[in-house]
C-alpha cells in the first residue's frame, strides 16, 4: 500500500494536528462511504474498483485490441478529466516519450484540450497519412474545445475511409442516455462507452474515460484496477494510521497554519502528466468559496535549477508532497573518466540511482531547514498495481480533504464563468445581451 512519512512536518505543526481532526475525518469517511455529504451523488468512484461494470470492462479491452490491430495512431479527444487521467497513466507506466519508443500498438495523441490552431494542425499532419482511430470523450458533447476538434477529426476519417468505415473507427465515451454526443453516436452507429452519472470527470480515470486509451497503450487493466481495489479496501479502514487520513489532515493543518501552496514533487519526467492530473483533481475539488490550497508541481532535480531558489528562500507560503517510487525500471553505472575533468570520478562505479537518491535526501533536508515542510508518499515500484493504488489514494484523500475544508469536493461552479463569456463573444444564440455588455467592456 502507499505509505506516508510525516516526520518532516515536526516543528511546523502542533502535536495534535492529526488527532484534533479525527472526528471530522471519521465523519468525512462516512459521507464518502454512504454518499451523504455535499455532492454525495458524485461519489460513485468510491466503490468503483469493486463495483465496476464487468461487461463494459470486457468491451473496453476488446475495442482496445481492435485499435491496436488496425490503427497506427489513436486520437483521444477530450479536455480536463476527459484526458488528463489517461495521459497520466500512459506516460507514467510507459514513458513521456511513448510515441517514440513503443514497439507495438498505436501512437496516442491527445487533442481537443485547447484551442491552438498550430497544435491542431500538427496533430492532423501526424495522423492524416496513417491508419488512425478516434476516441471522443465528453459527457455532453457540447463543450467547445473537444466538440470543435471532434468535428474536424470526424470529417478527416470520413474523407479518408468513407462514412461506413469511419463509423468503425470512432469510439464515443459519453452519457449513457442523453446529450448531443450520445445522440450522434446512436444515429451514426459508433461504439459507445459510459461516463457514469455518479462519477465526475476528475475522478473518472478508472472508468471508460481513462481505461480505453490506457488499454490501447497495452497497459494491463486488470492489474491497474486490482491495485485500486487494494487501496479501496485498505483506505476504507478508519483510524489515525490510515495514510489517506494522515495526508488529508496534514494538508488541512498546514493550510490552517498559513500555508497556501502545495507543491507535488516528482523525480521522474514520466511523472509530469500525473502531476497535471493531480492539479486538476485538487484544484477543482477545493478551490472554491475563497478557500483552498493552490496545487503546483515541480520535477526534481531539473526544477531545482529554476524554482529551487524560490522554494529555498522565497516567501514561506508552501509545503511539498514528494512522491517516491522504490526503484528505477533499469540501471546505469557512472563510468570513470581518465582525465577526471569534471572532478566526478569519486562517483565512478556507482549507479545513477544512488546519486538521485542522495540528491533527493539532500534536497529534502535543505528545504525543511529553509522553512518548507515536507511529507513523503512512497510506493514500492512503478507498475500497474502501484499506479492503481496511487490514483485511488489521491482521489480518496481529496474527498476527505474537501470535507475537512468545508467545501463540496465534487462540484466546479466556477468553471462555467469563462464558458458563458466565450459563448457570448462567439455569438452563440441566446447570449446577445451578454455579448453587447462584454464587447463594451473590452
Protein Blocks (a to p, Z undefined) as FASTA:
>chain_A
ZZddfklmgojacfklmmmmmmmmmmmmmmmmnopaghklmmmmmmmmmmpcfklmmmmm
mmmmmmmmmpcbdcdddehjllmmmmmmmmmmnomklmmmpcgdjddddehiacbfklmm
mmmmmmmmpccddddddfklpafklmmmmmmmmmmmmmmnojklmmmmcccdddfkgcjk
lmmmmmnopacddddfklcfklmmmmmklmmmmmmnopafklmmmmmmmmmmmmmpgcjk
lmklmmmmmmmmmmmnopabdcdddfbfklmmmmmmmmmmmmmmmngghiacdddddddf
klmmmmmmmmmmmccfbccdddddfbdfbdcdddddfklmnopmmmgoiafklmmmmmmm
mmmmmmmmnopacdddddfbdcfklmmmmmmmmmmmmmmmmmmnopafkbcfklmmmmmm
mmmmnopahilmmmmmmmmmZZ
